Amino acid sequence: MTTVTIGTRTLAEFLDESTDFTGFYFNELEDWYSVPQSKAQNTPRPNAHGSFGGGPDYREGAVVTVKGGFVGIDEAAALQEMDDLKLDWAQGTQLQITVDTVLGPTSRTVSIRFLTIPDHHGRSRFEFTVDVFARDPLRYGPAVGEHTVLPVIAGGLVWPITWPITWAGGGSDGRIILNNTGNADTLPRMLEVTGGLSLGFTIDEVGTGRQIRFERLVPLGSTIFLNPRTERAYIDAPGNDVSGFLTRSDWPTVPRRGQTVLQFNALGEATNTIDSPDRVNPFNNPSGRRALTGYSLFGAGTLGLDVPAGLTYDIVGAVLGIGSAGILIEAMTVGGKLLPNTTYTFSLGAIGGTGVATRAYVGGTGVVGAGVVGATVPPSTSAPTSVTFTTTASGTVSLYVLNAATTAIGNVIYFHDAIIDPGATPLGYFDGSTPDTYDIVYGWADAADNSVSTRSHISARPTLTARTAPAYW
């Protein structure tokens, strides 16, 4: 069933008089699908048939007539709705009229030019005729927003390879595709560009040479709004006009039953919004493995640096000659560096030994159960392993690399990339030199290979959003 909505009033399609119906209805919709008159002037040819060319057939605005009415439960309801209707439609403000059919809705922005309401003769219903005028004669389908960031090269395997293997996130070509399924050419409804951009940006229509060039700082947190219909620009609010910084304004168009590709590029430097670190690695190990004297790394209960509760921290490896049952990597207090009643994963990027099988182990009074043992890694091999455990309300958690059997002094077991991650999924080793990915950046707090390293997510980049709607005659 077709409906017509004018402002906030929705009119149902005319129903049979015998139907028990109350509310607004329409029974005629005139010229909604018509093509308005051409504005071209015809000049007769005095000595030949026909006329001289009148130029392009640009169209006048569209006039649409809707005839309908209202059925109430009594006369008072009808009179009240009559007053409310004039309150909405007689104020001289522009409204939107939408006609929704089986093919979907199309809309025009209109002003009310004439509203006729004959005498209702004391009945509980009244009829009306309303003429509306649309300056833009086209009908538009629902608007769709497309979004892109600046071009970013990303993807592929992060080198050097660590365990778990890290694949970089997807990149961006900085392009937007705008589609128009309608039967009339159209312009984008609005283009929006967010900061930070030190010198501005360009938006190119690929394949045509059209370009929008905006040369001004766009700070982080600000947005430039570009209106192709008014050919104006403002920053953050309509009163902040910055159209003077448009040094080139060849506005893009979207052809009927076709598409347009827009390319977004920065002028000068682009600044991303980077969140606080979600992982902290208080150690560094540029050589890959570190040989130590003794059976404990950094001493029981000591990481050498306070790490905020709930963050991930990494312990980077050692090669030790031992004859005992295992190596205590770290002992931590629940409620200190580990949260109580929380699941963690203890991962070892590579463990192994010469003549001895090895495995990861988590135990202590702070672990639910009697302790958790990881998979055994055969002698003279190198393989990753991880153990998921849950902390108790208090106590101590001890992390070990164990011999799988009693061995003689002189045999070597080793570990590398020992990591504690929140949750049941290991995230992998990193330091400040790990290559950035599309949405993650790594850094050193101070000197490279000699300070804390962090991992942070990029929560926002300079973006281009284009809103467009299919256009119809």
C-alpha positions in Angstrom: 0.0 0.0 0.0 1.2 3.5 -0.9 1.6 6.1 1.8 2.3 9.9 1.6 4.1 11.7 4.4 4.1 15.5 4.5 6.2 16.7 7.4 5.1 14.6 10.4 1.7 13.6 8.9 1.4 10.2 7.2 -1.6 9.7 4.9 -2.7 6.2 4.2 -4.0 5.3 0.7 -7.8 5.8 0.3 -9.8 3.1 1.9 -13.4 2.0 1.1 -16.1 4.0 2.9 -17.4 0.9 4.5 -14.1 0.2 6.2 -13.8 1.1 9.9 -11.0 3.7 9.5 -9.8 6.7 11.5 -6.8 9.0 10.7 -5.4 10.8 7.7 -5.8 9.4 4.1 -5.2 10.5 0.6 -7.1 9.7 -2.6 -5.3 11.7 -5.2 -1.6 12.3 -5.8 -1.1 14.6 -8.8 2.2 15.2 -10.7 4.5 13.4 -8.3 5.8 11.4 -11.3 5.6 14.2 -13.8 8.5 16.0 -15.4 8.2 19.8 -14.9 8.1 22.2 -17.8 11.4 23.2 -19.5 12.7 26.8 -18.9 14.2 27.0 -22.4 12.7 29.8 -24.6 11.7 28.9 -28.2 12.6 31.5 -30.8 10.6 30.9 -34.1 12.6 30.6 -37.3 11.1 33.3 -39.6 11.9 31.7 -42.9 11.7 28.0 -42.0 9.8 25.5 -40.1 10.4 25.2 -36.4 12.4 27.3 -33.9 16.0 28.1 -33.1 17.6 26.1 -30.4 16.5 27.2 -26.9 19.5 25.8 -25.1 19.5 23.0 -22.5 16.1 21.9 -21.2 16.6 22.9 -17.6 13.4 22.2 -15.6 11.2 24.4 -13.5 10.5 23.4 -9.9 7.9 20.7 -9.3 4.3 21.4 -8.2 2.6 18.4 -6.6 -1.0 18.3 -5.4 -2.3 15.9 -2.7 -6.0 15.5 -2.1 -7.1 13.7 1.1 -8.8 14.0 4.4 -9.1 13.0 8.0 -11.6 10.8 9.7 -12.0 11.2 13.5 -14.0 9.5 16.2 -16.2 12.7 16.6 -16.4 16.3 15.4 -14.1 17.6 18.2 -11.4 15.3 17.1 -11.8 16.4 13.5 -11.7 20.1 14.4 -8.6 19.6 16.6 -6.7 17.8 13.8 -7.8 20.6 11.4 -6.1 23.2 13.7 -3.0 21.0 14.2 -2.7 20.4 10.5 -2.5 24.2 9.9 -0.1 24.5 12.7 2.3 22.2 10.9 1.6 23.2 7.3 0.9 26.9 7.4 4.1 28.3 9.0 6.1 28.9 5.8 8.8 26.5 6.7 10.1 23.8 4.3 8.9 20.3 4.8 9.8 16.9 3.4 7.2 15.0 1.4 7.8 11.2 1.0 5.9 8.8 -1.2 6.5 5.2 -0.2 5.5 2.5 -2.7 6.4 -1.1 -3.3 9.6 0.1 -4.9 10.6 2.0 -1.8 10.4 5.7 -0.7 11.3 8.8 -2.7 11.3 12.3 -1.3 11.3 16.0 -2.1 11.9 19.1 0.0 8.9 21.4 -0.4 7.0 24.4 0.8 3.3 24.5 1.3 1.8 26.9 -1.3 -1.9 26.4 -0.9 -4.1 24.5 1.5 -7.8 24.2 1.0 -10.2 22.8 3.6 -13.9 22.9 2.7 -16.5 23.2 5.5 -16.9 19.9 7.3 -20.7 20.5 8.0 -20.5 19.3 11.6 -19.2 15.9 10.7 -16.4 13.9 12.3 -14.3 14.2 9.2 -12.9 16.8 6.8 -11.3 16.9 3.4 -8.4 19.0 2.1 -6.3 19.8 -1.0 -2.7 20.9 -0.6 -0.3 22.2 -3.3 3.4 21.9 -2.5 6.3 23.3 -4.5 9.8 21.7 -4.7 12.6 24.0 -5.9 14.5 20.9 -6.8 12.2 19.0 -9.2 14.0 15.6 -8.6 12.8 12.9 -6.3 15.5 11.3 -4.1 15.7 7.8 -2.6 17.2 7.2 0.8 20.6 8.7 1.3 23.6 6.4 1.8 26.9 7.3 3.4 30.2 6.0 2.2 33.4 6.3 4.2 37.2 6.1 3.7 40.4 7.1 5.3 43.6 8.4 3.7 45.6 5.9 1.6 47.4 3.5 3.9 49.8 0.8 2.7 49.3 -2.3 4.9 48.8 -6.0 4.8 51.1 -9.0 4.5 53.2 -10.9 7.0 55.0 -8.9 9.8 58.7 -9.5 9.8 60.6 -10.8 11.7 58.2 -13.7 12.1 57.2 -14.4 15.7 54.7 -16.7 17.3 51.7 -16.4 17.1 52.2 -15.3 13.5 51.1 -11.7 13.0 49.4 -10.5 9.8 49.1 -6.8 9.4 45.6 -5.3 9.1 44.0 -4.2 5.9 45.1 -1.0 4.2 43.1 1.6 2.4 43.3 3.1 -1.1 41.6 6.3 0.1 38.7 5.9 -2.4 34.9 6.1 -2.2 32.5 4.7 -4.8 29.2 6.6 -5.1 26.3 4.8 -6.8 23.2 6.2 -8.4 20.5 3.8 -9.3 18.1 6.5 -10.3 17.3 7.9 -13.8 18.7 11.4 -13.3 22.2 12.7 -12.7 22.8 14.0 -9.2 25.3 15.6 -6.8 26.5 14.2 -3.5 24.3 15.5 -0.7 27.3 16.4 1.6 31.0 15.7 1.8 32.6 15.6 5.3 36.3 15.5 6.1 37.6 15.1 9.6 41.0 16.3 11.0 43.9 16.3 11.6 45.3 17.6 8.4 48.1 20.2 8.7 47.6 21.9 5.3 44.2 20.6 4.1 43.1 18.0 1.5 42.1 17.2 -2.0 39.1 15.2 -3.3 39.5 14.1 -6.9 36.8 12.6 -9.2 38.7 9.8 -10.7 38.9 9.8 -14.5 37.4 13.3 -15.0 40.0 15.8 -13.7 37.4 17.4 -11.3 39.0 18.3 -8.0 38.0 19.9 -4.7 41.1 21.5 -3.1 40.8 22.9 0.5 44.0 24.6 1.8 43.7 25.1 5.6 44.6 23.4 8.8 41.9 20.9 9.9 42.6 20.3 13.6 42.0 17.0 15.3 38.4 16.8 16.4 37.1 19.2 13.8 35.1 18.4 10.6 34.9 20.3 7.3 31.4 20.1 5.7 31.3 20.6 1.9 27.9 21.2 0.2 28.1 20.6 -3.5 24.6 22.1 -4.0 25.4 25.5 -2.4 29.1 25.2 -3.3 30.0 26.3 0.3 32.1 24.9 3.1 32.0 25.3 6.9 33.9 23.9 9.8 32.0 22.2 12.7 28.9 24.4 12.6 27.1 26.2 9.7 28.0 29.6 11.0 31.7 28.9 10.6 32.1 29.5 6.8 35.4 28.5 5.4 34.5 28.6 1.7 37.4 31.1 1.1 39.9 28.2 1.6 38.5 26.3 -1.4 41.2 27.0 -3.9 39.6 24.7 -6.4 35.9 23.6 -6.4 35.1 21.4 -9.4 32.2 19.6 -7.7 31.7 15.9 -8.5 28.6 14.5 -10.1 27.1 11.0 -10.0 25.6 9.9 -13.4 22.2 8.3 -13.7 22.4 4.6 -13.3 26.1 4.9 -12.9 28.9 5.6 -10.3 31.6 8.0 -9.4 34.9 7.3 -7.7 36.4 9.9 -5.4 40.0 9.9 -4.3 40.9 11.4 -0.9 44.4 12.7 -0.3 46.1 14.9 2.3 48.0 18.1 1.8 50.9 18.2 4.2 51.0 16.0 7.3 48.1 13.8 8.6 47.7 13.1 12.3 45.9 10.1 13.7 44.2 9.8 17.0 46.1 7.2 19.0 44.6 5.6 22.2 46.5 5.0 25.4 48.6 1.8 25.2 46.6 -1.4 25.7 49.8 -3.5 26.0 53.1 -2.7 27.7 56.4 -4.6 27.3 58.7 -3.6 30.1 61.7 -5.6 28.7 63.5 -5.6 25.4 65.5 -8.3 23.7 67.1 -7.1 20.5 69.2 -10.2 20.0 66.2 -12.6 20.2 67.4 -14.6 23.2 69.4 -13.6 26.3 71.8 -15.9 28.2 71.6 -15.6 32.0 73.5 -17.1 34.9 71.1 -18.8 37.4 67.7 -20.3 37.3 65.5 -17.3 37.8 64.8 -14.4 35.4 64.7 -11.0 37.0 64.1 -12.6 40.4 60.9 -14.0 41.8 58.1 -11.5 42.1 60.1 -8.8 40.3 59.5 -7.5 36.8 61.7 -4.5 37.2 58.9 -2.1 36.4 55.4 -1.5 37.6 52.8 -2.3 35.0 49.2 -1.0 35.4 46.8 -3.8 36.4 45.0 -5.3 33.5 47.6 -4.5 30.9 49.6 -7.2 29.1 53.3 -7.4 29.7 56.0 -9.4 28.0 59.0 -11.3 29.4 61.6 -12.0 26.9 63.7 -15.1 26.9 66.7 -16.9 28.2 69.0 -19.8 27.4 70.0 -21.6 30.6 72.1 -24.7 31.4 70.3 -26.5 34.2 69.9 -29.7 35.9 66.8 -29.0 38.0 63.2 -29.6 37.2 62.7 -26.3 35.6 63.1 -22.5 35.3 61.0 -20.1 37.3 60.4 -17.3 34.9 58.3 -15.1 37.1 56.2 -15.2 40.3 53.4 -12.6 40.6 50.9 -11.7 43.3 47.2 -11.7 42.5 45.9 -8.3 43.2 49.2 -6.7 42.1 50.2 -7.3 38.5 47.4 -9.9 38.0 43.8 -9.2 38.6 41.8 -11.6 40.9 39.3 -14.0 39.4 40.5 -13.3 35.8 41.5 -15.5 32.9 44.9 -15.1 31.4 47.1 -16.9 28.8 50.7 -17.6 29.5 52.5 -18.1 26.1 56.0 -19.1 25.2 56.9 -18.2 21.6 59.5 -20.9 21.4 60.7 -23.4 24.0 62.9 -26.5 23.6 66.2 -28.0 24.8 69.2 -30.1 23.9 68.5 -33.7 25.0 65.5 -32.7 27.1 61.8 -32.3 26.4 60.2 -29.1 27.7 56.8 -27.7 28.6 55.2 -24.6 30.1 53.7 -24.7 33.5 51.6 -22.3 35.6 51.1 -23.1 39.3 50.9 -21.6 42.8 48.3 -20.6 45.3 46.9 -17.9 43.0 45.8 -20.4 40.3 42.5 -22.1 40.2 43.2 -25.9 40.4 46.4 -27.7 41.0 48.3 -26.0 38.2 48.1 -26.0 34.4 50.7 -27.8 32.2 51.2 -27.0 28.5 52.0 -29.3 25.6 55.3 -31.1 25.7 57.9 -29.9 23.1 60.2 -32.7 22.0 64.0 -32.5 22.5 66.2 -30.6 20.0 63.1 -28.8 18.6 61.6 -25.4 18.9 57.9 -24.8 19.1 55.4 -22.5 20.7 53.1 -23.4 23.6 50.5 -21.6 25.7 48.6 -22.3 28.9 45.3 -20.6 29.9 44.7 -20.2 33.6 42.3 -18.4 35.9 43.4 -16.5 39.0 41.9 -17.0 42.5 40.9 -14.1 44.8 44.5 -13.9 46.2 47.8 -15.7 46.2 50.8 -16.1 44.0 51.1 -17.3 40.4 54.3 -18.9 39.3 55.3 -19.3 35.6 57.8 -22.1 34.7 59.5 -23.7 31.8 59.8 -27.4 33.0 62.0 -30.3 32.1 59.7 -33.1 31.0 62.2 -35.6 32.8 65.1 -35.5 35.1 68.3 -34.5 33.2 71.9 -34.2 33.8 73.6 -30.8 34.4 74.8 -29.4 31.1 71.7 -30.0 29.2 70.1 -26.8 27.9 66.5 -25.7 27.9 65.5 -22.3 26.5 62.5 -20.1 26.1 61.7 -17.0 24.1 58.8 -14.5 24.0 57.2 -15.3 27.3 54.0 -13.4 27.5 51.0 -12.9 29.8 47.9 -11.8 27.9 44.4 -11.1 29.3 41.8 -13.6 28.1 42.2 -17.0 26.5 44.0 -16.0 23.3 47.8 -15.3 23.0 48.5 -12.0 21.3 52.2 -12.4 20.4 55.5 -10.8 21.1 56.3 -7.2 20.2 58.7 -4.4 21.0 59.0 -0.7 19.9 60.6 -1.7 16.6 57.7 -4.0 15.6 56.3 -2.7 12.3 53.1 -0.7 12.6 50.0 -2.1 11.0 46.9 -0.4 9.7 45.4 0.1 13.1 48.2 -0.5 15.6 51.3 1.5 16.3 54.4 0.4 18.3 56.9 2.6 20.1 59.7 3.0 22.6 59.2 5.1 25.7 62.8 6.2 25.5 65.9 4.8 23.7 65.3 2.0 21.2 66.1 -1.4 22.5 66.7 0.1 26.0 63.3 1.2 27.3 59.7 0.2 27.7 57.8 -0.5 24.5 54.1 0.0 24.0 51.4 -1.1 21.6 48.5 1.3 20.9 45.5 1.3 18.7 44.6 4.1 16.2 41.1 5.0 17.1 40.6 7.7 14.5 42.2 8.8 11.2 41.4 11.7 8.9 38.3 10.5 7.0 36.1 11.4 4.1 32.4 10.6 4.3 30.2 11.2 1.2 26.4 11.1 1.4 24.5 10.6 -1.7 21.0 9.5 -2.8 19.6 8.0 -6.0 17.8 10.7 -8.1 14.7 10.3 -10.1 12.5 12.4 -12.4 
